[in-house]
Amino acid sequence: MATIKARNFRDADEMLHSGITKVELAYDIGSDDFFRLASHWCDRGAKISRGTDHFIVSLKGFAVPSND
């Protein structure tokens, strides 16, 4: 599974909402944005780990609701 790189908080949040299951936070994330992202996504089963250069948000078993 490929890791998609987000360049800002908005990119990361949109990618995760769209169903991408592995997003690298490839920017200098501030503590406020980090905790906002962690609070929202970890409650939904995401794991945040430290990659080589950046944090990586991974979702497992996350079902994206349909638009119906």
KETOR-580514 format. One record per atom (N, C-alpha, C): residue number from 1; atom name; chain; y, x, z. Coordinates in pm, whole numbers, plus 50000, padded with zeros to 5 digits. Each point is the difference from the previous one (the first is absolute). Example, Ala and Ser with C-alpha at 12.3 -4.5 7.8 and 13.67 -1.06 7.14 Angstrom:
<rs>
nr:atom:kette:north:east:up
1:N:A:49431:51319:50780 .
1:CA:A:50119:49911:50000 .
1:C:A:50120:50090:50000 .
2:N:A:50105:49965:49928 .
2:CA:A:50119:50082:50006 .
2:C:A:50109:49923:50073 .
</rs>
This chain:
<rs>
nr:atom:kette:north:east:up
1:N:A:49883:50084:50000 .
1:CA:A:50117:49916:50000 .
1:C:A:50125:50090:50000 .
2:N:A:50088:49974:49910 .
2:CA:A:50122:50079:49987 .
2:C:A:50103:49959:50105 .
3:N:A:50077:50095:50041 .
3:CA:A:50110:49975:50093 .
3:C:A:50128:49988:49919 .
4:N:A:50073:49891:50021 .
4:CA:A:50125:49975:49931 .
4:C:A:50113:50047:50091 .
5:N:A:50098:50067:49943 .
5:CA:A:50111:50054:50079 .
5:C:A:50118:49904:50002 .
6:N:A:50048:49972:50121 .
6:CA:A:50120:49918:50019 .
6:C:A:50117:50094:50025 .
7:N:A:50113:49971:49940 .
7:CA:A:50119:50084:50013 .
7:C:A:50099:49951:50106 .
8:N:A:49976:49878:50053 .
8:CA:A:50084:49948:50108 .
8:C:A:49926:49886:50070 .
9:N:A:50057:49949:50107 .
9:CA:A:49936:49895:50079 .
9:C:A:49972:49877:49914 .
10:N:A:50095:49961:49921 .
10:CA:A:49984:49880:49917 .
10:C:A:49883:50014:49903 .
11:N:A:49989:50116:49935 .
11:CA:A:49887:50026:49910 .
11:C:A:49867:49985:50074 .
12:N:A:49991:50063:50116 .
12:CA:A:49875:49996:50077 .
12:C:A:49964:49857:50038 .
13:N:A:50095:49926:50050 .
13:CA:A:49975:49862:50042 .
13:C:A:49958:49914:49881 .
14:N:A:50069:50014:49888 .
14:CA:A:49966:49922:49880 .
14:C:A:49861:50035:49948 .
15:N:A:49967:50129:50000 .
15:CA:A:49868:50042:49953 .
15:C:A:49890:49943:50087 .
16:N:A:50018:50007:50130 .
16:CA:A:49899:49947:50091 .
16:C:A:49987:49849:49986 .
17:N:A:50112:49931:49984 .
17:CA:A:49996:49854:49979 .
17:C:A:49933:49965:49868 .
18:N:A:50011:50087:49900 .
18:CA:A:49942:49970:49868 .
18:C:A:49850:50025:49995 .
19:N:A:49943:50059:50106 .
19:CA:A:49856:50020:50003 .
19:C:A:49956:50143:49983 .
20:N:A:50091:50094:49982 .
20:CA:A:49964:50141:49994 .
20:C:A:49951:50039:50139 .
21:N:A:49883:50061:50008 .
21:CA:A:49938:50023:50130 .
21:C:A:50023:50139:50058 .
22:N:A:50061:50090:49924 .
22:CA:A:50025:50135:50053 .
22:C:A:50135:50048:49947 .
23:N:A:50097:50012:50090 .
23:CA:A:50137:50036:49964 .
23:C:A:50043:50122:50080 .
24:N:A:50044:50104:49928 .
24:CA:A:50054:50119:50064 .
24:C:A:50151:49983:50016 .
25:N:A:50049:50021:50120 .
25:CA:A:50143:49988:50027 .
25:C:A:50066:50132:49963 .
26:N:A:50022:50019:49869 .
26:CA:A:50045:50128:49945 .
26:C:A:50152:50013:50007 .
27:N:A:50052:49985:50120 .
27:CA:A:50143:50015:50025 .
27:C:A:50018:50032:50148 .
28:N:A:50118:50038:50036 .
28:CA:A:50031:50033:50139 .
28:C:A:50027:49870:50075 .
29:N:A:49894:49940:50054 .
29:CA:A:50012:49870:50066 .
29:C:A:50062:50018:50138 .
30:N:A:50094:49915:50032 .
30:CA:A:50063:50003:50132 .
30:C:A:49915:49926:50102 .
31:N:A:50027:50022:50126 .
31:CA:A:49919:49939:50105 .
31:C:A:50009:49847:49999 .
32:N:A:50118:49945:49973 .
32:CA:A:50015:49855:49996 .
32:C:A:49913:49939:49891 .
33:N:A:50005:50057:49879 .
33:CA:A:49918:49948:49890 .
33:C:A:49851:50022:50026 .
34:N:A:49965:50113:50058 .
34:CA:A:49859:50027:50031 .
34:C:A:49946:49894:50095 .
35:N:A:50071:49973:50108 .
35:CA:A:49951:49904:50098 .
35:C:A:50005:49857:49947 .
36:N:A:50096:49969:49916 .
36:CA:A:50004:49868:49938 .
36:C:A:49879:49981:49908 .
37:N:A:49970:50101:49919 .
37:CA:A:49885:49996:49911 .
37:C:A:49870:49992:50081 .
38:N:A:49988:50085:50101 .
38:CA:A:49880:50002:50084 .
38:C:A:49980:49867:50071 .
39:N:A:50106:49945:50055 .
39:CA:A:49990:49873:50071 .
39:C:A:49951:49889:49909 .
40:N:A:50056:49992:49882 .
40:CA:A:49964:49894:49905 .
40:C:A:49859:50018:49946 .
41:N:A:49968:50119:49952 .
41:CA:A:49874:50021:49929 .
41:C:A:49882:50030:50091 .
42:N:A:50019:50065:50112 .
42:CA:A:49887:50026:50090 .
42:C:A:49950:49871:50063 .
43:N:A:50088:49904:50019 .
43:CA:A:49957:49868:50048 .
43:C:A:49909:49932:49898 .
44:N:A:50007:50042:49875 .
44:CA:A:49920:49942:49892 .
44:C:A:49881:50089:49964 .
45:N:A:49970:50098:50082 .
45:CA:A:49882:50082:49980 .
45:C:A:50022:50133:49931 .
46:N:A:50123:50038:49976 .
46:CA:A:50027:50129:49933 .
46:C:A:49979:50116:50098 .
47:N:A:49967:50113:49944 .
47:CA:A:49991:50125:50075 .
47:C:A:50103:50095:49942 .
48:N:A:50070:50071:50086 .
48:CA:A:50097:50100:49955 .
48:C:A:49949:50136:50044 .
49:N:A:49986:50089:49903 .
49:CA:A:49951:50134:50030 .
49:C:A:50097:50103:49944 .
50:N:A:49987:50120:50049 .
50:CA:A:50085:50110:49955 .
50:C:A:49927:50071:49887 .
51:N:A:50059:49997:49881 .
51:CA:A:49945:50074:49887 .
51:C:A:50049:50143:50002 .
52:N:A:49982:50071:49892 .
52:CA:A:50043:50139:49991 .
52:C:A:50151:50013:50015 .
53:N:A:50073:49915:49928 .
53:CA:A:50147:50008:50002 .
53:C:A:50067:49877:50058 .
54:N:A:49934:49883:49993 .
54:CA:A:50062:49874:50039 .
54:C:A:49899:49911:50072 .
55:N:A:50050:49892:50057 .
55:CA:A:49914:49900:50059 .
55:C:A:49937:49915:49889 .
56:N:A:49879:49949:50027 .
56:CA:A:49929:49915:49905 .
56:C:A:49963:49871:50071 .
57:N:A:50033:49887:49937 .
57:CA:A:49966:49868:50052 .
57:C:A:49881:49950:49920 .
58:N:A:49891:49967:50070 .
58:CA:A:49879:49952:49934 .
58:C:A:49964:49862:50052 .
59:N:A:49968:49912:49907 .
59:CA:A:49954:49865:50034 .
59:C:A:49855:49987:49960 .
60:N:A:49921:49944:50088 .
60:CA:A:49859:49975:49969 .
60:C:A:49973:49853:50025 .
61:N:A:49935:49938:49905 .
61:CA:A:49965:49860:50016 .
61:C:A:50117:49905:50003 .
62:N:A:50111:50040:49942 .
62:CA:A:50120:49918:49998 .
62:C:A:49996:49909:49879 .
63:N:A:50001:49871:50024 .
63:CA:A:49996:49903:49890 .
63:C:A:50142:49956:49967 .
64:N:A:50036:50014:49875 .
64:CA:A:50132:49955:49955 .
64:C:A:49988:49852:49966 .
65:N:A:50080:49915:50065 .
65:CA:A:49992:49857:49971 .
65:C:A:50044:49969:49858 .
66:N:A:49936:49899:49943 .
66:CA:A:50036:49961:49864 .
66:C:A:50134:49928:49999 .
67:N:A:50058:49987:49882 .
67:CA:A:50127:49931:49985 .
67:C:A:49983:49852:49972 .
68:N:A:49876:49951:50010 .
68:CA:A:49974:49858:49972 .
68:C:A:50050:49911:50108 .
</rs>
